[in-house]
Amino acid sequence: MSLSDANILQSEFDKVHIDYEKLVNKLAEIRHDLKHQPVEIKAVDIFFDYFVKGMFHEDIRISQYSFGCICHLVKRLYFQEPSRLRRYANQVVPVLLEKLPERNKIHDVASKALMDYWRASSIDVERCLRISGFLNDRSEVREQTLIFLCTLQETEPKFIVRGLLFDIVSALKDSDPKVQETCRESILTLYRNGSLQALFDLKTELVNQHIPTEVSNDILSKLGVDIPTPDSSYSQSSGSLLSSSTNSSQRLSRPKSAQDETANLTNTTTATGPTVGATKRTPLAVIPDKADENRSIPNYVSPTAPLHQSSPAIPEPAMLFIKQIPGTAMEDLKPVYATSARDLELLMEAMVKHFDGKETEANWAERQKSVVTLRGLLRGNAFTDYAVEFITSLRPLVDGIIKAVSSLRTTLSTHGCKLISDLANVTGSAIDPFVDGFVQTLVKLSAATKKISGQNANASLVVLIAYTSFHQRVASHICGACRDKNAPARLFGAGWLQLLLMVHKDQKATMEASNCVELFEASIKSGLGDANPKVRECMRTTFWEFDTLWPSHSAVIMNNLDQMARKALEKVNPNASSGASSSASSISGSSGKPAASRPRVSAVAKAIMEAKQKQAAQAQAKGVKPAVRGLDKPAVNMAKAN
């Protein structure tokens, strides 16, 4: 499916007098091709725009064919380039949700398309389920959204219902009795095999949303959960309800299959917290005491546990590079635990107001406190248990984090830089939408006159490059730093470029397609001829990293250097001790001489020698004697006289 097909479809839709038969035939042809052929990425925007437009057309045939094309295009992109679906979620997912209440065949097709969309972009789909599903004006759509979640849980083991718990429980208060009944059945299905922590979250949410006692008791009893007494209270450390009667060790009980887990929870330390039956919803986060920092918490991250689970594997040389830079390791900080998804959202929403406007004496302390709290949440359970809510709530705070990083107060700026490092360490590519703004700010800060600010920016950007995905704009910012007017920025930029090439070697094709190779080449040329010796020294190692990916481009760079610069570059060649590079080895391997008797040269040196031989041959053909290098003018004159 090419761009020309998309343009033809666009022209058919944009006609003043639409030829319905011709448009239907074109949609049928596109639907057939989407089943069997890959689609050109440039055409996807047009296809989605006009498929959605066609779904609401007055002609039933155009509407049906457009819907079929949307489902097949989602399937095609899921196999071809799933990350591409993220940008169309707000446009496509609501349309698919509207089709769920239709008759069986259309319902099944829409449900399968939503499944594929969730596999490609779960965060965006779950956000659309909240807005366009649970808050839909049609009660049929709200009901089908609940049924879809049950189907999703059966099909996808990775689906975690906790992120949508608030919306599911809210459906128990729906104005339509049918939706209420469907919600009860859905909760029983979703939590039938739930863990103790999941059941506790459900029980707490039922209380927090003031669900009628008879309704909540009926649901909990069917799930095998003990009904709490009026004096029950929340234990922050073990995550269970404690009865204040004589049997104070009573926990949430499950059927006999879970008794061992209940026994393990009984041995954990307990502490009395706020009353669960409180009528006012407030942002609640549990900050443990020093004695409780290493306690066992179900489904929570231990403060000493590795926090790189969501990040891609980093090559060993890149890890050694990162470890050499001070400030890249995560600091020991007191973790902060959120008790529910809704509490996490309220807690982070309350921080936004502190970052409004300019920094003043009145708000800088609150800004710093908010940044420190976010760092604590990353060490707690915010991302591990409530990833969707955390990333969604983080979006309004991105500008505030950038303001904190740019602050003239060193302490606040340091915490801001450390927060970006923690975000990259813990969430990995989940913060890809925010990376551009972070990188731009850190590059600017690296050129600051304060040495500590530059070091903080350097450490944060190194971690950001290592644990997030490759982006063309990030590469552009780094290459801009390599040609900055400030020497510290140029020095850091050389290191950033080297790390980028080390970590994202597998994105070579993407770099070439986005014209990044030319940017890298220009930056390396500039760095090798820099006036600052430290910049030149750092860029030499970057050059050899570039050489492993694009030896022909590096040969051109080296051929344009003078003899002294070329000699200094060869000194740091990592292949010099072990012999020639892979390219040179493949060339020399074709000759008849044994390998031991041949001088070993790198691919760059080989290209330089070939260029010199070509120049000498051209000069000889024209009758021009080659220039004598290494002799001064008196020596040349003496040779002529003789």
VOLUM-543832 format. One line per 10 residues: their letters; for each residue x, y, z of C-alpha. Coordinates in steps of 0.05 Angstrom, whole numbers, plus 32768, in hexadecimal, padded with zeros to 4 digits. Example, Ala and Ser with C-alpha at 12.3 -4.5 7.8 and 13.67 -1.06 7.14 Angstrom:
REM residues 2
AS) 80F6,7FA6,809C  8111,7FEB,808F
This chain:
REM residues 642
MSLSDANILQ) 8000,8000,8000  8022,803F,7FE8  8018,8089,7FF1  7FF8,808E,7FAD  7FBF,8060,7FC5  7FB4,808E,8000  7FB2,80CB,7FD3  7F7F,80AA,7FA5  7F53,809A,7FE1  7F5A,80E2,7FFA
SEFDKVHIDY) 7F46,80FE,7FB6  7F08,80D1,7FB4  7EF1,80E8,7FF8  7EFF,8132,7FE9  7ED5,8135,7FAA  7E98,8163,7FAC  7E6D,812D,7F8E  7E86,80EA,7FA7  7E80,80AD,7F7A  7E69,807C,7FAE
EKLVNKLAEI) 7E75,803E,7F84  7EBB,8052,7F72  7ECB,8064,7FBB  7EAF,8021,7FD4  7ED9,7FFB,7FA1  7F17,8021,7FB5  7F0B,8013,7FFF  7F00,7FC9,7FF0  7F41,7FC8,7FC8  7F68,7FE9,8001
RHDLKHQPVE) 7F4A,7FB9,8034  7F61,7F7E,800B  7FA7,7F9B,8001  7FAF,7FAA,804B  7FA5,7F60,8059  7FDE,7F4A,802C  800D,7F84,8021  8037,7FB1,804E  8023,7FFA,8052  804F,8035,8044
IKAVDIFFDY) 8058,805C,8085  804E,80A0,8063  8009,808A,804E  7FF1,8076,8093  7FDC,80BC,80A8  7FAF,80C5,806C  7F92,807F,8072  7F7D,8087,80BB  7F61,80CD,80AF  7F33,80B7,8077
FVKGMFHEDI) 7F21,8073,8093  7F08,8096,80D2  7EE4,80C9,80A7  7EC5,8091,807E  7EAB,806D,80BC  7E7B,80A6,80C9  7E64,80AC,8081  7E1A,80A9,8072  7E23,8070,8040  7E23,802E,8067
RISQYSFGCI) 7E52,800B,8037  7E87,8041,803D  7E80,803F,8088  7E88,7FF3,808C  7EC3,7FF0,805C  7EE6,802A,8080  7EDE,8005,80C2  7EFB,7FC6,80A4  7F36,7FED,8088  7F45,800B,80CC
CHLVKRLYFQ) 7F47,7FC6,80ED  7F74,7FA9,80B6  7FA2,7FE6,80B9  7FA9,7FDE,8104  7FBB,7F95,80FA  7FEC,7FA6,80C3  8010,7FDB,80EC  8011,7FAD,8129  803C,7F7C,8101  8062,7FB0,80D8
EPSRLRRYAN) 8072,7FE9,8108  804A,7FE4,814A  8069,8023,8168  8048,804B,8131  8003,803D,814D  800F,8069,818A  8004,80AA,8165  7FC0,8094,814B  7FA2,807A,818C  7F77,80B7,819B
QVVPVLLEKL) 7F5C,80B4,8155  7F50,806A,814B  7F42,804A,8190  7F02,8073,819E  7EE7,805E,815A  7EF4,8014,8169  7ED2,801C,81AD  7E94,8037,818C  7E8F,7FF8,8162  7E91,7FC8,819E
PERNKIHDVA) 7E45,7FC9,81AA  7E38,7FB5,8161  7E22,7F70,814A  7E4F,7F34,8155  7E7C,7F37,8117  7E8B,7F82,811C  7E94,7F7B,8168  7EC7,7F43,815F  7EEE,7F69,812A  7EF0,7FA9,8155
SKALMDYWRA) 7F05,7F81,8192  7F3E,7F5F,816D  7F56,7FA2,8152  7F56,7FBF,8199  7F7D,7F83,81B1  7FB3,7F8F,817D  7FB3,7FD9,818E  7FBC,7FC9,81D8  7FF7,7F9B,81C9  8018,7FD3,81A2
SSIDVERCLR) 8009,800C,81D2  7FE8,7FF7,8213  7FF0,803A,8236  7FCC,8061,81FF  7F94,802E,81F8  7F86,802D,8243  7F85,8079,8244  7F51,8078,820B  7F29,8043,8231  7F22,8074,826B
ISGFLNDRSE) 7F0E,80B0,8241  7EE7,8091,8207  7ED0,8051,8228  7EBD,805B,8271  7EA8,80A4,8265  7E83,8097,8224  7E3C,80B4,821D  7E21,8071,8204  7E14,803F,823B  7E1F,8006,8209
VREQTLIFLC) 7E67,801D,81FE  7E74,8022,8249  7E59,7FDB,8251  7E82,7FBF,8218  7EC1,7FE1,8233  7EBA,7FB7,8273  7EAF,7F78,824A  7EEC,7F88,821F  7F18,7F8D,825D  7F03,7F46,8272
TLQETEPKFI) 7F14,7F2D,822C  7F56,7F52,822E  7F69,7F32,8271  7F59,7EEC,8256  7F82,7EF8,8217  7FBD,7F21,8231  7FDF,7F09,8271  8007,7F4A,8273  7FC8,7F74,827D  7FC5,7F93,82C3
VRGLLFDIVS) 7F80,7FAA,82D8  7F9A,7FD6,8310  7FA4,8012,82E2  7F59,8013,82D2  7F3F,8000,8317  7F24,8046,8326  7EFB,8048,82E5  7EE2,8001,82EE  7EC8,800D,8335  7EA9,804F,831E
ALKDSDPKVQ) 7E7E,8027,82ED  7E5A,8009,832A  7E3A,804E,8332  7E26,8053,82E9  7DE1,806F,82D9  7DD0,8032,82AF  7DBE,7FF4,82D9  7DD7,7FC7,82A1  7E1C,7FE6,82A4  7E1C,7FDD,82F0
ETCRESILTL) 7E0C,7F93,82E9  7E40,7F8A,82B3  7E73,7FAD,82E0  7E65,7F7D,8319  7E6F,7F41,82EC  7EAE,7F60,82CE  7ECD,7F6C,8312  7EC0,7F24,8326  7EE0,7F0C,82E5  7F1C,7F3B,82E9
YRNGSLQALF) 7F2C,7F2C,8333  7F18,7EE3,8337  7F61,7ECE,8339  7F7C,7F10,8354  7FB6,7F14,8385  7FAD,7F2D,83CC  7FC9,7F71,83B9  7F97,7F76,837F  7F5D,7F64,83AC  7F73,7F96,83DF
DLKTELVNQH) 7F76,7FCD,83AA  7F30,7FBA,8394  7F16,7FBB,83DC  7F36,7FFF,83E9  7F1A,801D,83A9  7ED4,8004,83B9  7ED8,8029,83FC  7EF8,8068,83DF  7EC2,8070,83AB  7E8A,8064,83DE
IPTEVSNDIL) 7E6C,8029,83BA  7E2E,8011,83E0  7E40,7FDF,8416  7E11,7FA8,83FD  7E2F,7FAD,83B7  7E78,7FAD,83CD  7E6C,7F75,8400  7E4A,7F4A,83CC  7E85,7F52,839C  7EBA,7F46,83D1
SKLGVDIPTP) 7E97,7F09,83EE  7E92,7EE9,83A9  7EDD,7EF5,83A2  7EEA,7ED3,83E4  7EFF,7F12,8409  7EED,7F1C,8452  7EBD,7F55,845E  7EE0,7F8B,8489  7EC6,7FA1,84CC  7EB5,7FEC,84D5
DSSYSQSSGS) 7EF6,7FF6,84FC  7F24,7FDB,84C5  7F62,8003,84B4  7F97,8002,8480  7FDC,7FE5,848A  800E,800C,8461  8046,7FDA,8466  8022,7F99,8454  7FEA,7FB4,8428  7FB0,7F92,844C
LLSSSTNSSQ) 7F74,7FA2,8478  7F7D,7F95,84C2  7F42,7F89,84EF  7F43,7FAE,8531  7F1E,7F75,8554  7F40,7F41,857E  7F5C,7F1E,8541  7F89,7F57,852A  7FB2,7F2C,84FB  7F77,7F1D,84CD
RLSRPKSAQD) 7F87,7F2B,8483  7F62,7F2C,8441  7F50,7EE3,843A  7F51,7EBD,83F8  7F3B,7E76,83E9  7F67,7E3E,8402  7F95,7E43,83C6  7FB0,7E85,83DF  7FB8,7E75,8429  8004,7E6E,8423
ETANLTNTTT) 800A,7EB4,8407  7FDE,7ECE,843F  800B,7EAD,8471  8048,7ECF,8453  8026,7F13,8457  8016,7F07,84A0  8060,7F07,84B1  806C,7F4D,8495  8071,7F8A,84C1  802F,7FB0,84CB
ATGPTVGATK) 8020,7FF8,84DA  7FE0,801D,84E5  7FCD,8050,84B0  7F93,807C,849D  7F4C,8061,84A2  7F34,8041,8461  7EEE,805B,846A  7F05,80A4,8465  7ED4,80CC,843C  7F06,80FE,841F
RTPLAVIPDK) 7F34,80E9,83E6  7F79,8106,83EE  7FBB,80FA,83CB  7FD8,80C2,83F6  801F,80A8,83F2  8041,807C,8426  8087,8093,8438  80A5,805A,8461  80CE,8063,849F  8117,8051,849E
ADENRSIPNY) 8109,800F,84C1  80D7,7FFB,848A  8100,800D,844D  8115,7FC5,843E  80D4,7FA3,8451  80B1,7F70,8424  8078,7F90,83FD  804E,7F68,83CB  8056,7F81,8383  8081,7FBC,8399
VSPTAPLHQS) 80C8,7FCA,8385  80FD,7FBF,83BA  8129,7FFC,83C4  8166,7FD2,83B1  8146,7FAF,8376  8161,7FBD,8330  8138,7FF3,830D  814A,7FE5,82C5  8115,7FB1,82B6  80F0,7FDB,8283
SPAIPEPAML) 8130,7FF1,825E  814F,7FCE,8223  8190,7FA8,822A  81CC,7FD6,8227  820E,7FBE,8207  8246,7FB0,8238  8275,7FE7,821C  823D,8019,8225  8232,8003,826D  827C,800D,827C
FIKQIPGTAM) 8278,8052,825B  823C,8065,8288  825D,804C,82C8  829A,8078,82BC  826E,80B7,82C0  8260,80CD,8307  8217,80D8,831A  81F8,80A5,82EC  81E8,8072,8322  81A6,8077,8347
EDLKPVYATS) 81AD,8095,838C  8192,8075,83CC  8152,809B,83DA  8117,808C,8407  80E1,806B,83DC  809A,8085,83DA  8060,8055,83D0  801B,8066,83B3  7FE1,8040,83D0  7FB6,8041,8391
ARDLELLMEA) 7FB6,805B,834A  7F85,8092,835B  7FB0,80AA,8395  7FED,80AC,8368  7FC7,80D7,8335  7FAF,8107,836B  7FF5,810C,8389  8015,811D,8347  7FDD,814C,8332  7FE8,8174,8372
MVKHFDGKET) 8030,8181,835D  801F,81A4,831C  800A,81E6,833D  804F,81EE,835D  8070,81F4,8318  8041,8229,82FC  8063,826A,82E8  80A9,827F,82F9  80D3,8265,8333  80CE,8291,8371
EANWAERQKS) 80E1,828F,83BA  809A,8278,83C9  8098,823A,839C  80DF,8220,8392  80DD,81F6,83D2  809B,81D5,83BD  80B9,81C8,8378  80F5,81A5,8397  80C8,817D,83C6  809E,8166,838B
VVTLRGLLRG) 80DB,8151,8364  80F6,8129,839F  80B2,8108,83A8  80B2,80F3,835F  80F7,80D4,8368  80DC,80AF,83A5  80A0,8095,837E  80CE,8079,8349  80F2,8051,837F  80AF,803B,839B
NAFTDYAVEF) 8075,801B,8376  805E,8054,8349  8077,8038,8307  8077,7FEE,8317  802F,7FED,832F  800F,8029,830C  8038,8034,82CD  7FFE,8050,82A3  7FE8,8081,82D8  802F,8097,82E8
ITSLRPLVDG) 8042,80A7,82A0  7FFF,80C8,8293  8006,80F4,82D1  804E,8103,82C1  803D,8126,8280  8023,8167,82A1  8061,8168,82CC  8094,8165,8294  8098,81B0,828C  809F,81B6,82D7
IIKAVSSLRT) 80D9,8185,82D7  80FB,81AD,82A0  80F3,81EC,82CA  8112,81C9,8306  814E,81B2,82DC  8157,81FA,82C2  8153,8218,8307  818C,8245,831F  8188,8224,8363  81BB,81ED,8360
TLSTHGCKLI) 8197,81BD,838F  8155,81C1,8368  8179,81BA,8326  81A0,817E,833F  8160,815B,8356  8140,816A,8313  817A,814A,82ED  8179,810E,831C  812E,8106,8311  8139,8101,82C6
SDLANVTGSA) 816F,80CD,82D2  8140,80A6,8300  8108,80AA,82CC  8135,808D,8296  814F,8057,82C5  810B,8040,82DD  80DB,804C,82A4  810A,8044,8268  80E7,8051,8225  80A5,8063,8248
IDPFVDGFVQ) 80BD,80AB,824B  80CE,80AF,8201  8099,80E5,81F5  80BC,8113,8226  8105,8106,8212  810A,813E,81DF  80FC,8175,8212  8129,8155,8246  8164,814F,8216  815D,8196,81FD
TLVKLSAATK) 815E,81B1,8245  8199,8185,825B  81C3,8199,821F  81B7,81E2,822F  81C9,81D6,8279  8209,81B2,8267  8226,81F4,824E  8217,8217,8291  824E,823B,82B5  8242,8212,82F4
KISGQNANAS) 826D,81D4,82EE  823E,81AA,831A  8203,81BC,82EE  8228,81A5,82B0  823C,8164,82D1  81F5,8156,82E7  81DB,8164,82A1  8210,8136,8283  81FF,80FC,82B2  81B4,8103,82A7
LVVLIAYTSF) 81BB,8106,825B  81E8,80C9,825A  81B3,80A0,8280  817C,80BC,8253  81A1,80A7,8213  81AF,8062,822F  8169,804F,8247  813A,8070,8215  812D,8063,81CC  8153,8083,8192
HQRVASHICG) 8134,80C3,8177  814C,80EE,813E  8140,812E,8165  816B,8115,819F  81A3,8107,816E  819A,814D,8151  819F,816D,8197  81DF,8145,81A5  81FF,8159,8163  81ED,81A1,8172
ACRDKNAPAR) 8212,819B,81B5  8250,8182,8190  8252,81C5,816B  823E,81F1,81A6  8265,8231,81B4  8274,8219,81FB  82AD,81E7,8203  828B,81BE,823C  824E,81B1,8210  827B,819B,81D6
LFGAGWLQLL) 82A2,816D,8204  8263,814D,8221  8245,8149,81DB  827E,811E,81C2  8271,80EC,81FA  8226,80ED,81EE  822F,80DF,81A4  825E,80A5,81B4  822B,8087,81E5  81F2,8091,81B3
LMVHKDQKAT) 8218,8069,817F  822A,8033,81B1  81E4,8029,81CE  81BB,802F,818E  81E5,8009,815C  81A8,7FDF,814B  8186,801F,8132  81B8,8029,80FA  8182,8026,80C4  8158,805A,80E8
MEASNCVELF) 8193,8088,80EF  81A2,8084,80A5  8159,808F,8092  8154,80CD,80BE  8194,80EC,80A2  81B8,80E5,80E5  81F8,80CB,80C5  8206,810F,80A6  81FB,8131,80E9  822A,8100,810B
EASIKSGLGD) 825F,810A,80D5  825C,8156,80DA  8260,8154,8126  829C,8125,8125  82C0,8150,80F2  82B4,818D,811D  82CB,816A,815C  830C,814E,813E  8320,8194,812A  8308,81B6,816A
ANPKVRECMR) 8335,81EA,818B  832D,81C8,81CF  835D,818B,81D6  832D,8167,8205  82F5,816B,81D2  8323,8150,819C  8339,8117,81C9  82F2,8103,81DB  82DB,8107,8193  8311,80D7,817B
TTFWEFDTLW) 82F3,809E,81A2  82AF,80B2,8186  82CC,80B0,8140  82E0,8067,8147  829B,8055,8162  827F,8077,8124  82B0,804F,80F9  8292,800D,8110  824F,8021,80F2  8262,804B,80B5
PSHSAVIMNN) 82AB,803D,80A1  82A4,805F,805D  828E,80A0,807D  82C5,809D,80B1  82F8,8091,8079  82E3,80D3,8059  82EB,80F7,809B  8330,80DB,80A8  8347,80E9,8061  8339,8133,806B
LDQMARKALE) 8364,8137,80AA  83AB,8150,80AC  83E4,8120,80BD  83E9,8132,8107  839E,812C,8112  839D,80E9,80ED  83D6,80CF,8117  83B4,80E3,8158  8375,80C1,8140  8398,8080,812F
KVNPNASSGA) 83B7,807E,8175  8372,8073,8195  835B,8040,8161  833D,8007,818A  834C,7FD7,8150  8396,7FEA,814C  83AE,7FB6,817F  8384,7F7D,8165  8390,7F8B,811C  8365,7FA7,80E5
SSSASSISGS) 831C,7FB7,80E8  82E9,7F88,80CB  82E7,7FAD,8088  8332,7FAC,8080  8335,7F63,8093  8303,7F50,805E  832A,7F77,8029  836E,7F5B,803B  8352,7F15,8043  8348,7F11,7FF7
SGKPAASRPR) 8393,7F16,7FE7  83C1,7EDA,7FE1  83F4,7EED,8016  83F0,7ECD,805B  83D0,7EF9,8090  840E,7EF9,80BC  843A,7F19,8085  840A,7F51,8072  840B,7F95,8096  83C9,7FA1,80B9
VSAVAKAIME) 83A6,7FE2,80AA  8361,7FFD,80BE  8329,8009,808C  8334,8054,8092  837F,804F,8084  8370,8022,8049  8341,8055,802B  8375,808C,8036  83AB,8065,8011  837C,8057,7FD7
AKQKQAAQAQ) 836B,80A1,7FD2  83B5,80B4,7FD1  83C5,8080,7F9C  838C,809B,7F71  83A5,80E3,7F78  83EC,80CE,7F66  83D3,80A9,7F28  83AB,80E5,7F11  83E6,8113,7F1B  8414,80E4,7EF5
AKGVKPAVRG) 83E3,80E0,7EBB  83E2,812C,7EB6  842F,812F,7EB8  8430,8152,7EFB  8464,813A,7F2D  8447,812A,7F72  8457,815A,7FA9  8491,8148,7FD7  8476,8147,801D  849F,8150,805B
LDKPAVNMAK) 84D5,817C,803A  84DE,81C7,8045  84EA,81F7,800B  8537,81FA,8010  8539,81AE,800A  850C,81AF,7FCD  8537,81E5,7FAC  8575,81BD,7FB9  8558,8180,7F98  8546,81A9,7F5A
AN) 858C,81C6,7F56  85AC,8181,7F58
